[in-house]
Amino acid sequence: QLLGKSQALNSLKQSKVKGRDGAKVATKALTTSQYVLGADIEYTRKQIEKTIDERRKTIVISNIRKQQQIEKYNKIKNKLDSIKNNISWDNIAYNELMLLHKTQNEIERDIIKQRIKSQKESQMVAWTKAPPGFNNLRGKSQSGVLLGPGPLPFDATTSQRDPRIELTLKKYYWDEFGRRHILENPLNN
């Protein structure tokens, strides 16, 4: 027994009373209160033993559940770690891809620069090394028609204009919005 022996019940069982024959006989003649107390002690002891058994079972079950939860959360943690590893891999791959795109853009810009440099070098060679008769290869423009000392004088063009237009130009001027205004102090009256 878990709780040991009951002192009250032992002393009650050991007390003997005289029987009919005068010999000491085990107590059959217990008082009602003694019987009730003894029964209550036995019942309480059995209840305590049941409770202790339930406690033991509960401890075993809780340990089993604890182990199950540990295994479950270890699996979840491993999955999260693998997800973190995947995320870190994704970050590494993304950074590598960005670096490759940057490198590609730099190479494309360098190709354009190299083409421009090559074109300039070929023009420079054509300009410096081409013989004098090859004006087109030297990249220089050819001279156009010789017009004379300069533009035509003012009198040559104004005599061909309409006199009404000339009068209007002397009286008015136009601003940048195209509005006409009167000249306050015209130079030629």
Solvent accessible surface area in square Angstrom, and as a share of the most:
residue,aa,sasa,rsa
1,Q,173,0.77
2,L,98,0.49
3,L,70,0.35
4,G,33,0.32
5,K,165,0.70
6,S,16,0.11
7,Q,158,0.70
8,A,55,0.42
9,L,18,0.09
10,N,55,0.28
11,S,67,0.43
12,L,36,0.18
13,K,137,0.58
14,Q,131,0.58
15,S,53,0.34
16,K,106,0.45
17,V,75,0.43
18,K,163,0.69
19,G,29,0.28
20,R,245,0.89
21,D,137,0.71
22,G,48,0.47
23,A,58,0.45
24,K,144,0.61
25,V,69,0.39
26,A,63,0.49
27,T,32,0.18
28,K,181,0.77
29,A,88,0.69
30,L,59,0.29
31,T,76,0.44
32,T,107,0.62
33,S,71,0.46
34,Q,74,0.33
35,Y,143,0.55
36,V,84,0.48
37,L,112,0.56
38,G,9,0.09
39,A,48,0.37
40,D,78,0.41
41,I,54,0.28
42,E,75,0.33
43,Y,132,0.50
44,T,62,0.36
45,R,40,0.14
46,K,122,0.52
47,Q,64,0.29
48,I,69,0.35
49,E,49,0.22
50,K,120,0.51
51,T,84,0.49
52,I,51,0.26
53,D,56,0.29
54,E,112,0.50
55,R,155,0.57
56,R,122,0.44
57,K,131,0.55
58,T,83,0.48
59,I,75,0.38
60,V,77,0.45
61,I,81,0.41
62,S,54,0.35
63,N,78,0.40
64,I,90,0.46
65,R,153,0.56
66,K,120,0.51
67,Q,99,0.44
68,Q,107,0.48
69,Q,102,0.45
70,I,74,0.38
71,E,102,0.46
72,K,110,0.47
73,Y,122,0.46
74,N,74,0.38
75,K,134,0.57
76,I,71,0.36
77,K,119,0.51
78,N,96,0.49
79,K,133,0.57
80,L,93,0.46
81,D,56,0.29
82,S,53,0.34
83,I,87,0.44
84,K,130,0.55
85,N,98,0.50
86,N,86,0.44
87,I,93,0.47
88,S,51,0.33
89,W,164,0.58
90,D,72,0.37
91,N,83,0.43
92,I,112,0.57
93,A,34,0.26
94,Y,129,0.49
95,N,94,0.48
96,E,98,0.44
97,L,88,0.44
98,M,84,0.38
99,L,111,0.55
100,L,105,0.52
101,H,80,0.36
102,K,121,0.51
103,T,56,0.32
104,Q,96,0.42
105,N,73,0.37
106,E,81,0.36
107,I,96,0.49
108,E,83,0.37
109,R,139,0.51
110,D,70,0.36
111,I,77,0.39
112,I,97,0.49
113,K,135,0.57
114,Q,95,0.42
115,R,166,0.61
116,I,86,0.43
117,K,107,0.45
118,S,66,0.42
119,Q,107,0.47
120,K,130,0.55
121,E,93,0.42
122,S,66,0.42
123,Q,72,0.32
124,M,109,0.49
125,V,88,0.51
126,A,30,0.23
127,W,103,0.36
128,T,90,0.52
129,K,158,0.67
130,A,21,0.16
131,P,68,0.43
132,P,111,0.70
133,G,70,0.67
134,F,109,0.45
135,N,64,0.33
136,N,123,0.63
137,L,106,0.53
138,R,57,0.21
139,G,52,0.50
140,K,119,0.50
141,S,111,0.72
142,Q,121,0.54
143,S,112,0.72
144,G,71,0.68
145,V,132,0.76
146,L,165,0.82
147,L,164,0.81
148,G,42,0.41
149,P,153,0.96
150,G,44,0.42
151,P,134,0.84
152,L,139,0.69
153,P,89,0.56
154,F,149,0.62
155,D,111,0.57
156,A,41,0.32
157,T,63,0.36
158,T,27,0.16
159,S,93,0.60
160,Q,157,0.70
161,R,115,0.42
162,D,51,0.26
163,P,101,0.64
164,R,182,0.66
165,I,94,0.48
166,E,38,0.17
167,L,100,0.50
168,T,46,0.27
169,L,81,0.40
170,K,97,0.41
171,K,98,0.42
172,Y,51,0.20
173,Y,101,0.38
174,W,115,0.40
175,D,36,0.19
176,E,149,0.67
177,F,144,0.60
178,G,54,0.51
179,R,137,0.50
180,R,139,0.51
181,H,68,0.31
182,I,123,0.62
183,L,61,0.30
184,E,158,0.71
185,N,133,0.68
186,P,48,0.30
187,L,177,0.88
188,N,100,0.51
189,N,179,0.92
